[in-house]
Amino acid sequence: MSETTRTSEPAPEPEIVPTLQWRCWPLGDGMPYSWIGVSAIGVVFGVTLLVAESWLAACAAACLLIVAGWRFFIPVSYTVDAGGLSWSVMGRRRSIAWSSVRHCAIRFQGVMLYTRQRVAPLDALRAVYVPWCGNREALLDVLKRRLAADALGSDQSGGP
């Protein structure tokens, strides 16, 4: 009878991804330059009031500008961990798992996370934009660890 000896190799330990948390609020964190955005709303209100001679049109223009730039006025809290990315705005929490991210584009002020591999121009409307807010290197390190090599893009465009 032959004897067999089985040696078991230790299972590889799961990679530990540090939890990264930050808050991004351009209006509160970007003093004094952030007040340029607030001034722009006042200028748009004033110019619209002069040109249209209507308070209603001026208020509508200012409100549209505020709604379009909501990320500037409302603080957003981000958390990156082993499960994915989650963000919280005004008490509402949303998240995206790493397994759902098929492509990411590195931008000047942040990163875009897409759920489709082949990105079309309108996919930016459904993508998740994550601003750096001082965490560029740490976030890039987590993205390199968690995403497949083909998901990492290097688009260096200026905006989302």
N, C-alpha and C positions, 0 to 999 in steps of 0.2 A: 504494500500500500504506500502510495507516495504522499508525502506531506507537503502541503502548500501553506506558505506563509503570506498572509495579506498585510501589506502595510498601507495604512490609510494616510493619505496626505491631508494636512489640515486644510479645511475649506477656506477660501480667500475671505477675508473680512470685508464686509460691505464698506464702501467708501463713505466716509463721514463728510457731509457737506455742512459747513457752519451756517447757522441761521444769520441772515443779514437783514437788518431792519433800518428803515430811514423814513423821514417825513419830508415831503417836497411841497413847499409853499412859496412860490416866487414873490408874492406880494409881501409876505412877512419876512422872508429870508434875504431878499435882494435889495435891502435898503442901501442907499437912497435912490438907486436907479429904477426900482420897481414903481416908483411914483410917476414915471414917464407914462406907463400904461394907464394909470388912473387919469392923468392929465389928458391923454389921447381921447378918452371917453368924453371928457368935458369939452374938448375941441370939436369932436364930432357932433356933440349935442349943440354947441354954439353955432357951428357952420350950418348944420341942418336947420336950426331955428331961423337963421338969417336968410338962407336960400329959400326954404319952403314956407317960411312965415307961419309955421304951424307947430304948436307945442306937442301935439299928438305925434307928428312925424319926427320931431326931435327926440321925444321920449322913446319912440319905437326904434330909432337908429341907435340910441344909447343902449337900450335893452338888448337888441340884437348883437351888439358888440360885446356886451357882458356875457351873454349866453354862449357866443362863439369862443370866448376866451375863458371859460369857466375854470380851467386848470390853473389859471393865473390867480384867481381870487379865492379858491377853496383849497385848504390843505389836503393832501393825499398821503396816506401812510402805506408804505410798501413793506412786504415781508417775503424774503426768498429763503426757502429751505429745501430739504430733500424731496418734498412732494411737488413743489412747483413755486409759482409766484402768486401771491395774493395781495390785493390792495383794498383799502378801505377809504370810502368817501362819505362823509356825513353819516357814519354809522352803518352804511351798507357795505358789506364785504363781498368781493368777487375774487375768483381765482382761476388759474389756468395750470393744469398739470404739465410736467415736463414731457410726458408722452404725447401731449396734444400739440406741442410746438414742432412744426415741420421745417421752419425757416426763420432766421432772424437776420435783420439788417442793422448794422452798426451805423448810427448817425452821429452828427456832431454833438448834439446835446442829450442823446439817449439811444435807446435800442428799440427796434420794432420787432415784436414777436408775432409771427404768422402761423396760422393753423393749416396752411396749404404749402406744399413743396414748391410748386410753380406759382410764383406771385404775379398777379395781374394788377394793373393800376388801381382798380377799385377795391382790391383787397386791403388797402390801407385803411379803409373805413371800418373794417372788421378786426383789424389787428390791434394788439395791445402795445401802446407806446409807454416805455418806462424811461423817465428822465434820469440822468446820472446823479444829479444833486450831490456831487462830491464823492460818489461811490463807483466811479468808472472802473478802476482796476479790480476791485473786489467783485463787482458784478460780472465783468468779463471773465474773471477766473471761474466763477460759478457756472457761467454759460459754457465755457470750454469743458468743464467737468461733466455737465449734465446733458449737453446736446451732442448729437452725432456730428461728425466732422462735416458732412454734407449740408447740415442745417445752418451752420455758421456762415453768414455772408459778411462781406466787407464793404457794403455800400456806404460811402462817406458823404451822403447828401446832407444838406443843411437842415432839413426839417422832416417832420413826420409824414 
